[in-house]
Amino acid sequence: MRGRSHDPEPVADIDPARLPRHVAIVMDGNGRWARARHLPRTVGHQRGRRAVRATIRAAMRRGVPLLTLFAFSSENWKRPADEVDALMKLFINALEKELDELDQNGVRLSFIGERSRLDASVQALMKAAEARTAGNERLQLQIAVSYGGQWDILQAARQLAERHAESSLPLDDPETLRSAFEAGLATAGQSPVDLFIRTGGERRLSNFLLWQAAYAELYFTDVLWPLFDEAEFDRALGWFAGRNRRFGRVESNEANP
């Protein structure tokens, strides 16, 4: 969790080796931003697109290889039908309008989530965007749509069970088991989440990348998503660079007092 006693390092002074390879963001606060201005929630979602653009620019400038944004969760289907419809229309509109620029800037788009719940036209649009940008290498921008961490784990477990039943896949070795399981996740082949950012003041994971964020540094900020900009992203990177990531180990000076 973000600490109060540590001042983030200026991004310009950070060794690139201390920057995260995978940043995941829960973009929270659109509705509250709109409500505070007596505007419909949909206006808050529309304003949030500015923050998305700013964050993508910042990730490219800082050399972050993989950025995952939580656009629509499995639980979001429970929202009022008119808001779900508005969110889907906003997603389609943003994808259609931003695709050219993303492609020209070397961004590779990918999507994770339960696509079968989406309209066929949305699925086709996503597939076309992935195919068009497949050769880009400057930044992988991964959008989680109709995604839930528990769903991801369950579908990976089901795939593993099916492969084991069909081929008697040996699972006695823990590393073999882990590798076989992770091959079924929506993020197969990717690096785990290093930095998990949540805006809007809430302190929870909200079923986002639960397996992948097992050792992520958790950065919670009160800034509402429509107000999140490149400076806020840099502040999170600076905070991350100051973390001592031990992954269960002790520091060398603790091991040899």
N, C-alpha and C positions, 0 to 999 in steps of 0.2 A: 504494500500500500504506500501511497505517496507520503513521505515524511515531512514534518514541519521544520526540522532542525537543519536540513541540508539544503544549501542554496545550489540550484542547478548550475552546471558548468556552461559557459558560453559555447554554443555549438561550434563556432569557428575554432575553438581551442581543443576540441575533442579528437582524440586518435580515432580514425575511421574504424579500427578494429574493435572499439568499444561501443560502436553504434549497433542497434538491433538489426538482425537480418529479416525478421518477420514482426511486423506491427499489426495488431488487430484492434479495431475500434468499435465500441458500441456507441452509436451516434444518438445520444439521448438528450431530450430537452426541446424538441421542435414545438410540441404542443404547449408547453409552459411558456416558451418565448412568445408564441402567438397570443395565448390567454392574457399575458401581462400587458399586451398592447390592444386588447379587446378585438382581436382578429380571429377568424376561423382557424382551426388546427391545420387545415390544408395549406394555409398561407405559411405556417411555420415549416411544414415539410418542403414547400417550394423554396423558402429562404435557405433551408439547409443545404441546397445544392451548391450555394456559394462556398460553404465550408468544405464540401466534398472537393470542389475544384482547388481550393487553397491547400488542402491536405495532400492531394495528389502532387501538386507543384512542389510542395515542401519535401515530400518523400523522394521525388526525382532529384531535386537539388542536393539533398543530403546523401544520396546514394543508398537509400533503403531498397533492398531487392524485392521485397514482398509486402504488400499492404492489403489487409483483408478488412472489408467494411461490412458491418451487419445492417443490411438494408431492410430485411423483412423476415421476422422469425416465424417459427411454426406456431407460436402462441398468438401472433398478430392476426391469424385467421379468425380469432374470436372477437375481434373488434367489430363495431357496427359496419354493416355491409357498405354503406356509402363511403366510409373512410377507407375501407379495404379497396374499394373500386377506385377511389381518388389516388391512393398510394400506388396501385398498379399502373394507372394512367401516367402518373408522374414518373414512375420507373421507366416505362416505355418511351415517354417523351424525352427524358434525360439521356437514355441510351441512344436514341436516334439522333439527337442534337449534338452529343458530345463525341460520338464514335470517330468522326473524321479527325478531330483534333487529337484524341487519344492515340489513334493510329499513327498520325504524323509525328507525334512526340515519342514514339517507340514504346508505347504501353501495350502490354499483352493482357487482354481481358480473359477472365475465367469466372465461372459461376459455380457455387456449391449450394446444395439444398435438394429438397424433394420436388423435382421438376414436374412430376406427374400431377401435382395439384394445380399447376399453372395452365392457363389456356394454351392451346396448341400454337397460336400465333406468337405468344410470348416466348415459348420454348424455341420456336423457329428463329426468332430475332436474336435470342441469346446464342444459339448455335452458330448463326451467321457471324456474329460479332467475334466469337471465339476463333472461328476459322480465318476471318480476315486479319486478326491481329496475332495469329499463332507464331509468326516469325519474329516478333518484336522482343527486345531483350533489355530495354532500359529499366523497366519496372513491370512487375507482375501485379496487376490490380485484380484482386479476387473479391467478388461480390457475393455475399451470403443472402440468398433469397429463398423463402420458405424453408429455412434452415433451423435445426435445433441440435444441440450437442448430444442429447440423449438419443435422438433419432439416428444420428451419425454413428454412435457407438453400437446401437442395436443392429443397424443394417450391416455394419462391419462384422459383428459377431455372427450374424446369420450367414454371411458369405463365407466366413471361416468354417463354420459348421458344415456347410454344403461342400466346400472343397475337401474337408477332412473326410467326409463320408464317401466322396467320389474317388479319392486317391489315397486314402489312409495317410494323409499328410502327418509326418512325425511332429508332435507338439511337446515332447518331453523336455526339450531344452528351452529355458525361459527366453533367451534371445531369439530363437527360432519362432517361438510363439508370438512374441512381440512384433517381430518383423512381418509375420503372416497376418496378424491382426491389423496392423497399420496399413498394409497393402489394400485393405478394404475400406478404409476411411475416405471421405470425400477429398481429403487433402493428401492422399497417397503420394509419396515422393517429395513432399515439401519439408522444409525445416520447421521445427516446432515454434510456437509463438514465444518471442523473447519479451516483447512489451505489449501489455494489454491495457488499452486506454478506455476509460468510460467517462463521458461528459455528463453534465446535468445534475451532479450532486448525489446520485445514487451509488451505493457501495455493494454491488452484487454482480455476478457473472451473467445472469439471465440466460442460462442454457446456451452459451456461446463458446464453441471450440473447447469443450470441457477436457477432452483427452489432450489436445494439442497445447493447452495452456497450463499443463501440470506444473511447470517450473517458470512460468511467465512472471515478470515483475508487474505488479498491479498498480496502475496510476489512475487515481480517481480525481476528477476536477469538478468544481461547482459550475464551471463555465457551460452555459447551454450551447447545444450543438450549432445553432445558427451564428453564434458569436465566436466559434472556434476558428482560429486562423493560423497562418504560418508561424507567428510568434508563439502561439500556444503549443503547436506541434514541436517547435524547437525547445520549448521549456520542458516538455515531456522527455525529449531525447537527452537533454542535459541532465535531467534527474536520473534517467536510466544509466547514463555513463558513470554516474557516481555510486551506483549500486555495487555491492560485493556479492557476486553470484557464485555461491559455493556448491550448489546442487547436492546438498546433503553432506558435503565434506566440511572439515574444519580448516581454518586458515593455517598457513604454514607456521606462523608464530605461536598458534594455539597448540599445534601438534607437538611442538618441541619447546615447551616452556623453559 
